[in-house]
Amino acid sequence: MLDLRQLRAEPETVKAAVARRGEPTAPLDQVIAHDERRRAVVSEADELRSEVKRISAEVGALHRDGRAGEADELRARSRELGTRIDELDAEGEQLSEWIRRILLFVPNMPAEDCPGGSGPDDNVLVRTVGFDPDSYQPHQRVPHWDIGTELGILDIDRAVRMSGSMFAMYRGLGARLVRALIDYGLDRNRDLYEEIRPPTLVRTETMTSTGHLPKFSDEAYQVERDGLWAIPTAEVPLTSLLSGEIVEEADLPIRLMGHTSCFRREAGSAGRDTRGLLRVHEFDKVELYGFCTPEQAHDLHAEILDRAERAIVDLGLAHRVLDLCTADIGAASARTFDIEVYAPGADRWLEVSSISWCRDYQARRANIRYRPEAGGRTQMVHSLNGSGLAVPRVWAGLVETCRQPDGSIAVPEALHPYMGGITSIGPR
């Protein structure tokens, strides 16, 4: 969440930053008003506590002087003040809860160099790599859902029968290809990133730490009986890995990666980009994650983007990188770059990775700090995340791009070690 101290000190700066996202600033005005009242309440309560302490000392002196009547009068006054202090404490706690509740719904401030805009059309194209629309042959212009059915490697119909719309099932070498992509995504990052296999069901506070709750509860799957949520990305548990902890600056940056299944309701998307693997409720993904100091954030952001992009390049897939505008970045993000793969059969660009820098927005929710080497008070870490390899859309783009004239799929060389030497996927 946003830094209340910064909002208190620079209200117009914070409001202007949030307004760049197209978000209303009225909630911030409410926070400011509640905060002013809370501080007044705390100040009054502290003054009354001092008065009670003074009275207590005076009551003792009166008793020693044999002036019990006067002492009783002061004791009654002390009780009245105690009642008022309790009232003020209760009001202060309520105001603090109101402030927190409002801030949980306020998105992060975008970075100063995040492009302005009002929607996806205002995203900035950074680069396009390996894309020539005239180079694709007719055999590559077949959508992956048809290719998958023809080769027996993707079974959408039975998945829908089992679980409903927007679920998919991979079969045979299609399932092997999923596993190969996951291992490929993990192995290429083992040199710097520690592998974590976190739980896929987490508590409400864990989902809240990343900004997915409470604002986006409609997009998540909840196990109400147990008070748990199915994670939409490994970013959620990885963020909470250090929840409530203080790390040493010398140990930063901390680099993590995790493969998990991910679950998203995709509320409101029925009938929109839902064919095949374009939009599904459950999918596998390798996530790259980092904790760092503010000074390390820029380089770590570039590093994660580079690693995610090189994974696509080494698969031989055409792609582009977008610098998302202020209206299109996620609620927790300050700056995001998207990688999109071109799928010639579906004839569309498919987002396969969002690489985001969240400043201290998530760390403030999860209370993750670091102790500066130079001394002084602890500081909030910065957090970053990005998909190292998201299976469904990479699978789709690969199957369409690598389709051969005879209908088989040429497995990219980078995946040969993970496919047990299999270099081609043909009909079963």
C-alpha positions as CSV (number, residue, x, y, z in Angstrom):
1,M,0.0,0.0,0.0
2,L,1.0,3.6,-0.2
3,D,3.2,5.2,2.4
4,L,1.0,7.1,4.8
5,R,3.9,9.3,5.9
6,Q,4.5,10.4,2.3
7,L,0.8,11.1,1.7
8,R,0.8,13.2,4.9
9,A,3.9,15.1,3.8
10,E,3.2,15.4,0.1
11,P,-0.5,15.0,-0.5
12,E,-0.7,16.7,-3.8
13,T,2.3,14.8,-5.2
14,V,0.7,11.4,-4.2
15,K,-2.7,12.4,-5.5
16,A,-1.3,13.6,-8.8
17,A,0.5,10.3,-9.2
18,V,-2.6,8.2,-8.5
19,A,-4.6,10.4,-10.9
20,R,-2.2,9.6,-13.7
21,R,-3.6,6.1,-13.6
22,G,-7.1,7.4,-14.1
23,E,-8.0,6.6,-10.5
24,P,-10.1,8.8,-8.3
25,T,-8.3,10.7,-5.6
26,A,-11.3,11.2,-3.2
27,P,-10.3,8.1,-1.2
28,L,-6.9,9.8,-0.5
29,D,-8.7,12.9,0.8
30,Q,-10.7,10.6,3.1
31,V,-7.4,9.1,4.3
32,I,-5.9,12.5,5.0
33,A,-9.0,13.6,7.0
34,H,-9.0,10.4,9.0
35,D,-5.3,10.6,9.6
36,E,-5.6,14.2,10.9
37,R,-8.4,13.2,13.2
38,R,-6.5,10.1,14.4
39,R,-3.4,12.1,15.2
40,A,-5.6,14.6,17.1
41,V,-7.2,11.7,19.0
42,V,-3.8,10.2,19.9
43,S,-2.5,13.5,21.0
44,E,-5.5,14.2,23.3
45,A,-5.3,10.7,24.7
46,D,-1.6,11.1,25.5
47,E,-2.2,14.4,27.2
48,L,-4.9,12.8,29.3
49,R,-2.6,10.0,30.3
50,S,-0.1,12.5,31.5
51,E,-2.9,14.2,33.5
52,V,-3.9,10.9,35.0
53,K,-0.3,10.2,36.0
54,R,0.0,13.6,37.5
55,I,-3.2,13.1,39.4
56,S,-2.1,9.7,40.7
57,A,1.1,11.3,42.1
58,E,-1.0,14.1,43.7
59,V,-3.5,11.6,45.2
60,G,-0.6,9.8,46.9
61,A,0.7,13.1,48.3
62,L,-2.8,14.0,49.7
63,H,-3.1,10.7,51.4
64,R,0.3,11.2,53.1
65,D,-0.9,14.6,54.2
66,G,-4.1,13.1,55.6
67,R,-6.4,14.9,53.1
68,A,-8.4,11.9,52.1
69,G,-11.5,13.9,50.9
70,E,-9.5,15.8,48.4
71,A,-7.8,12.6,47.3
72,D,-11.2,11.0,46.7
73,E,-12.3,13.9,44.5
74,L,-9.1,13.6,42.4
75,R,-9.5,9.9,42.1
76,A,-13.0,10.4,40.7
77,R,-11.6,12.9,38.2
78,S,-9.0,10.3,37.3
79,R,-11.7,7.7,36.6
80,E,-13.5,10.2,34.3
81,L,-10.3,10.8,32.4
82,G,-9.7,7.0,32.1
83,T,-13.2,6.6,30.6
84,R,-12.4,9.4,28.1
85,I,-9.0,7.8,27.3
86,D,-10.7,4.5,26.5
87,E,-13.2,6.3,24.2
88,L,-10.3,8.0,22.4
89,D,-8.3,4.8,22.1
90,A,-11.3,3.1,20.5
91,E,-11.8,5.9,18.1
92,G,-8.1,5.9,17.2
93,E,-8.2,2.2,16.5
94,Q,-11.3,2.6,14.3
95,L,-9.7,5.4,12.4
96,S,-6.6,3.4,11.9
97,E,-8.7,0.5,10.5
98,W,-10.6,2.9,8.2
99,I,-7.3,4.3,6.9
100,R,-5.9,0.8,6.2
101,R,-9.1,-0.4,4.6
102,I,-9.2,2.6,2.2
103,L,-5.5,2.3,1.4
104,L,-5.9,-1.4,0.5
105,F,-8.1,-0.3,-2.4
106,V,-5.7,2.4,-3.6
107,P,-3.3,1.4,-6.4
108,N,0.4,2.1,-6.4
109,M,1.9,5.3,-7.7
110,P,3.3,4.8,-11.2
111,A,7.0,5.5,-11.8
112,E,7.8,8.9,-13.2
113,D,9.0,7.3,-16.5
114,C,5.9,5.1,-16.8
115,P,4.1,6.2,-20.0
116,G,0.9,8.1,-19.5
117,G,-2.3,6.8,-21.1
118,S,-5.9,5.8,-20.8
119,G,-5.8,2.2,-21.9
120,P,-3.9,-0.6,-23.7
121,D,-3.8,1.4,-27.0
122,D,-1.5,3.8,-25.3
123,N,1.1,1.2,-24.4
124,V,4.5,2.0,-25.9
125,L,6.1,-0.5,-28.3
126,V,9.7,-0.9,-27.2
127,R,10.9,-3.5,-29.8
128,T,9.7,-6.2,-32.0
129,V,12.0,-9.2,-32.6
130,G,11.8,-11.9,-35.3
131,F,8.4,-10.9,-36.7
132,D,7.7,-10.8,-40.4
133,P,4.0,-11.3,-41.2
134,D,4.8,-12.3,-44.8
135,S,7.1,-15.1,-43.7
136,Y,4.4,-17.4,-42.3
137,Q,3.2,-20.2,-44.5
138,P,-0.3,-21.5,-44.8
139,H,0.6,-24.5,-42.7
140,Q,1.5,-22.2,-39.8
141,R,-1.8,-20.3,-40.1
142,V,-3.7,-23.0,-38.4
143,P,-4.9,-22.3,-34.8
144,H,-3.4,-24.4,-32.0
145,W,-6.8,-25.7,-30.9
146,D,-7.2,-27.4,-34.4
147,I,-3.6,-28.5,-34.4
148,G,-3.9,-30.0,-30.9
149,T,-7.0,-31.9,-31.8
150,E,-5.5,-33.2,-35.1
151,L,-2.4,-34.5,-33.3
152,G,-4.2,-35.7,-30.2
153,I,-2.1,-33.5,-27.9
154,L,-4.8,-31.0,-26.7
155,D,-8.2,-32.2,-25.5
156,I,-10.4,-29.1,-24.8
157,D,-13.7,-31.0,-25.2
158,R,-13.0,-33.5,-22.4
159,A,-11.5,-30.8,-20.2
160,V,-14.7,-28.8,-20.5
161,R,-16.8,-31.9,-19.8
162,M,-14.7,-32.4,-16.6
163,S,-14.5,-28.9,-15.3
164,G,-16.4,-26.5,-17.5
165,S,-15.5,-23.8,-20.0
166,M,-12.0,-22.3,-20.1
167,F,-10.2,-25.4,-18.9
168,A,-7.7,-27.4,-21.0
169,M,-6.2,-30.8,-21.0
170,Y,-2.9,-31.8,-22.6
171,R,-2.3,-35.3,-23.7
172,G,0.7,-37.5,-24.8
173,L,3.5,-35.4,-26.2
174,G,1.4,-32.3,-25.6
175,A,1.6,-32.9,-21.9
176,R,5.3,-33.8,-22.3
177,L,5.8,-30.4,-24.0
178,V,4.2,-28.7,-21.0
179,R,6.7,-30.4,-18.6
180,A,9.5,-29.6,-21.0
181,L,8.7,-25.9,-21.0
182,I,8.5,-25.8,-17.2
183,D,11.9,-27.5,-16.8
184,Y,13.4,-25.3,-19.4
185,G,12.1,-22.2,-17.6
186,L,13.5,-23.3,-14.3
187,D,16.9,-24.6,-15.5
188,R,17.9,-21.5,-17.4
189,N,17.6,-19.4,-14.2
190,R,19.2,-21.8,-11.6
191,D,22.5,-19.9,-11.8
192,L,21.1,-17.0,-9.7
193,Y,17.5,-17.8,-8.6
194,E,16.7,-20.1,-5.7
195,E,13.9,-22.5,-6.6
196,I,10.9,-22.5,-4.3
197,R,7.9,-24.8,-4.5
198,P,5.3,-22.9,-2.5
199,P,1.8,-23.9,-1.5
200,T,-0.9,-23.1,-4.1
201,L,-3.6,-22.5,-1.4
202,V,-2.9,-19.5,0.9
203,R,-4.5,-17.4,3.6
204,T,-6.3,-14.1,3.0
205,E,-3.4,-12.1,4.4
206,T,-1.1,-13.7,1.9
207,M,-3.3,-12.7,-1.0
208,T,-3.6,-9.2,0.5
209,S,0.2,-8.7,0.7
210,T,0.5,-8.6,-3.1
211,G,-2.6,-6.4,-3.7
212,H,-4.8,-9.2,-5.1
213,L,-7.1,-8.7,-2.2
214,P,-9.4,-7.1,-1.4
215,K,-9.7,-5.2,-4.6
216,F,-9.7,-8.2,-7.0
217,S,-11.5,-10.9,-5.0
218,D,-13.9,-11.5,-7.9
219,E,-11.0,-12.7,-10.0
220,A,-9.8,-15.3,-7.5
221,Y,-10.9,-18.8,-6.5
222,Q,-11.7,-19.1,-2.7
223,V,-12.0,-22.2,-0.6
224,E,-14.4,-20.6,1.8
225,R,-14.7,-23.5,4.2
226,D,-11.0,-23.3,5.1
227,G,-10.4,-19.6,4.6
228,L,-8.0,-20.2,1.8
229,W,-7.5,-18.9,-1.7
230,A,-6.1,-20.6,-4.8
231,I,-3.1,-18.5,-6.0
232,P,-3.4,-16.6,-9.3
233,T,0.5,-16.6,-9.6
234,A,3.5,-17.7,-7.6
235,E,4.1,-14.0,-6.9
236,V,1.6,-14.3,-4.1
237,P,3.4,-16.9,-1.8
238,L,6.8,-15.7,-2.9
239,T,6.0,-12.1,-1.7
240,S,5.0,-13.5,1.7
241,L,8.1,-15.7,2.0
242,L,9.8,-13.0,4.1
243,S,6.6,-11.5,5.6
244,G,7.3,-9.7,8.9
245,E,11.0,-10.2,8.6
246,I,14.0,-7.9,8.5
247,V,16.9,-8.8,6.2
248,E,20.4,-7.4,6.0
249,E,21.2,-5.1,3.2
250,A,24.2,-7.2,2.4
251,D,21.9,-10.1,1.6
252,L,20.0,-8.1,-1.1
253,P,19.0,-8.6,-3.8
254,I,17.3,-11.9,-3.0
255,R,16.3,-13.8,-6.2
256,L,13.6,-16.5,-6.2
257,M,11.8,-18.6,-8.7
258,G,8.9,-20.9,-8.4
259,H,6.8,-23.2,-10.6
260,T,3.2,-23.5,-9.6
261,S,-0.3,-24.0,-11.1
262,C,-2.2,-20.7,-11.2
263,F,-5.9,-20.2,-10.9
264,R,-7.9,-17.2,-12.2
265,R,-11.6,-16.8,-12.6
266,E,-11.1,-14.4,-15.6
267,A,-14.5,-12.8,-14.5
268,G,-16.2,-11.0,-17.3
269,S,-14.2,-12.7,-20.1
270,A,-16.8,-15.2,-21.3
271,G,-16.8,-15.3,-25.0
272,R,-13.8,-13.0,-25.3
273,D,-10.5,-14.6,-26.5
274,T,-11.5,-17.9,-24.8
275,R,-10.8,-20.4,-27.6
276,G,-8.1,-23.0,-27.0
277,L,-5.4,-21.7,-24.6
278,L,-5.9,-18.0,-25.2
279,R,-7.6,-17.5,-21.8
280,V,-7.9,-20.4,-19.2
281,H,-8.8,-20.7,-15.6
282,E,-5.9,-23.0,-14.7
283,F,-2.3,-22.9,-16.0
284,D,1.3,-23.6,-15.1
285,K,3.9,-20.9,-14.9
286,V,7.5,-20.3,-13.8
287,E,7.7,-17.0,-11.8
288,L,10.9,-15.0,-11.3
289,Y,10.9,-12.8,-8.2
290,G,13.2,-10.4,-6.4
291,F,13.6,-8.4,-3.2
292,C,16.0,-5.5,-3.3
293,T,16.9,-2.1,-2.1
294,P,15.5,0.9,-4.0
295,E,18.9,1.5,-5.6
296,Q,19.0,-2.1,-7.0
297,A,15.5,-2.1,-8.4
298,H,16.2,-0.7,-11.9
299,D,19.0,-3.2,-12.7
300,L,17.0,-6.1,-11.2
301,H,13.9,-5.1,-13.3
302,A,16.1,-5.1,-16.4
303,E,17.6,-8.4,-15.5
304,I,14.2,-10.2,-15.1
305,L,13.0,-8.7,-18.3
306,D,16.1,-9.9,-20.1
307,R,15.9,-13.4,-18.8
308,A,12.2,-13.7,-19.7
309,E,12.8,-12.3,-23.1
310,R,15.8,-14.5,-23.9
311,A,13.7,-17.6,-23.0
312,I,11.4,-16.7,-25.8
313,V,14.2,-15.8,-28.2
314,D,15.8,-19.2,-27.6
315,L,12.6,-20.9,-28.5
316,G,12.6,-19.2,-31.9
317,L,9.3,-17.3,-31.3
318,A,8.6,-13.9,-32.7
319,H,7.8,-11.5,-29.9
320,R,7.5,-7.8,-28.9
321,V,8.0,-5.9,-25.7
322,L,5.6,-3.2,-24.5
323,D,6.1,-0.5,-21.9
324,L,2.7,-0.4,-20.3
325,C,1.0,2.9,-19.7
326,T,-0.3,4.2,-16.4
327,A,-3.8,3.0,-17.1
328,D,-2.7,-0.6,-18.0
329,I,-0.2,-1.5,-15.3
330,G,-1.4,-3.7,-12.4
331,A,-2.6,-2.2,-9.2
332,A,0.6,-3.1,-7.3
333,S,2.9,-2.1,-10.1
334,A,4.9,1.1,-10.6
335,R,6.3,0.1,-14.0
336,T,5.6,-3.0,-16.1
337,F,7.0,-4.4,-19.4
338,D,4.9,-7.0,-21.2
339,I,6.4,-9.6,-23.5
340,E,3.9,-10.8,-26.2
341,V,4.5,-13.8,-28.5
342,Y,3.0,-13.8,-32.0
343,A,0.8,-16.8,-32.7
344,P,0.4,-17.1,-36.5
345,G,-2.5,-19.5,-36.4
346,A,-4.6,-17.4,-34.1
347,D,-3.1,-14.3,-35.8
348,R,-2.7,-12.4,-32.6
349,W,-0.1,-11.3,-30.1
350,L,-0.4,-13.2,-26.8
351,E,0.9,-11.8,-23.6
352,V,3.3,-14.4,-22.0
353,S,5.0,-12.3,-19.4
354,S,4.5,-9.1,-17.3
355,I,7.6,-7.9,-15.6
356,S,6.7,-5.5,-12.8
357,W,8.5,-3.3,-10.3
358,C,6.3,-2.7,-7.3
359,R,8.5,-0.4,-5.3
360,D,7.7,-0.9,-1.6
361,Y,3.9,-1.2,-2.2
362,Q,3.8,-5.0,-1.5
363,A,6.5,-4.9,1.2
364,R,4.5,-2.4,3.1
365,R,1.6,-4.8,3.2
366,A,3.7,-7.8,4.1
367,N,6.0,-5.8,6.4
368,I,9.3,-6.8,4.8
369,R,12.2,-4.6,5.8
370,Y,16.0,-4.4,5.5
371,R,18.6,-3.1,7.8
372,P,20.9,-0.6,6.0
373,E,24.6,-1.3,6.2
374,A,25.2,2.3,7.0
375,G,23.0,2.1,10.1
376,G,19.8,4.0,10.8
377,R,16.2,2.8,10.9
378,T,15.1,-0.2,8.9
379,Q,13.7,0.4,5.4
380,M,11.0,-1.3,3.3
381,V,12.4,-3.5,0.5
382,H,11.3,-3.2,-3.1
383,S,9.8,-6.2,-4.8
384,L,9.8,-7.2,-8.5
385,N,8.2,-10.1,-10.4
386,G,7.8,-11.5,-13.8
387,S,6.8,-14.7,-15.6
388,G,9.9,-16.6,-16.6
389,L,7.8,-19.0,-18.7
390,A,4.0,-19.1,-18.8
391,V,3.0,-22.4,-20.4
392,P,-0.3,-22.0,-22.2
393,R,0.3,-19.1,-24.5
394,V,3.9,-20.1,-25.1
395,W,2.7,-23.6,-25.9
396,A,0.1,-22.1,-28.3
397,G,2.6,-19.8,-30.1
398,L,5.2,-22.6,-30.3
399,V,2.7,-25.2,-31.8
400,E,1.5,-22.8,-34.4
401,T,4.9,-21.3,-35.3
402,C,6.7,-24.7,-35.5
403,R,4.0,-26.5,-37.5
404,Q,5.5,-28.2,-40.6
405,P,3.9,-28.7,-44.0
406,D,3.1,-32.4,-43.1
407,G,1.2,-31.2,-40.0
408,S,3.9,-32.3,-37.4
409,I,5.5,-29.9,-34.9
410,A,9.2,-29.4,-35.0
411,V,10.3,-29.2,-31.4
412,P,12.7,-26.2,-30.9
413,E,16.3,-27.3,-30.3
414,A,16.3,-25.6,-26.9
415,L,13.7,-28.1,-25.7
416,H,15.3,-31.3,-27.1
417,P,17.0,-32.2,-23.8
418,Y,13.7,-31.8,-21.9
419,M,11.7,-33.9,-24.5
420,G,13.9,-37.0,-24.0
421,G,15.5,-36.5,-27.5
422,I,12.1,-36.2,-29.2
423,T,12.5,-33.6,-32.0
424,S,9.1,-33.9,-33.7
425,I,5.5,-34.3,-32.6
426,G,3.3,-36.1,-35.1
427,P,-0.1,-37.8,-35.1
428,R,-0.5,-40.5,-32.4
